[in-house]
Amino acid sequence: MGKTTKKARQAPPLSADRVRTGWQGPAGTRIHLARPQDADAADALLATSGEGVGFLPELRTAIENGTVASTMLDGLGGPKAYRHAASFAFTSQPMTEALTTVCLPLVATDETDRTIGALSATAPGTLIDMAMKNGFGPDKAMALSLFVGKVHGLAVAEHARGQGIAGTLLKRAWQVYQQLGYYVVYGSYEADRDLGAFYTRYGWTVHAPGEPFSLDPIALPFRLGAGDDQCMFTRWRPRR
């Protein structure tokens, strides 16, 4: 008889409750969607990761009133459900508020419920602006926020570093984006911080300082980049 091979076990689909209540993380932490009581500490942590990094004001407001990521949570049933939830959000409220519903702020809290890690993933504002400058109508440009995400900031408290918390925040964010059907998530960091090995270890492609990346896979006729002192990092959804 021939050998049988075991199929790799797939993680069960995420639910809104799972994202809110979170997952057990390293060193006794819990990884979950940012709550109102996490906002101050998470914002302060993100500010340590680079100049001007922190929650955007409208995102901070959405965290505090509990509406952040609401479209993403409603869309976890699959890409079709996500598009339906986004269509409602984008037509029923001001655009700045609607965009906060497709932003994903995650935190890591310790055994005393203290926030010791934070990740802010947002709609791709720069990409939306570039699309409009290249002739895309507002609706098509805004739709990019359902296919492309941006890691705006990632930070862990100094005393808690080296335990895999930052990597776990990235992993869980990517899990949410994959289930929602995103094509690519990207971000950037200051080149002198030498974070290339970290992002590569967790499955991201790191680009050379000042090097843009192509958006050909999603048929956009321009590239996205940062300054010469910045390194972009990207992760594309695997081809099926």
Disulfide bonds with the S-S distance in Angstrom:
none
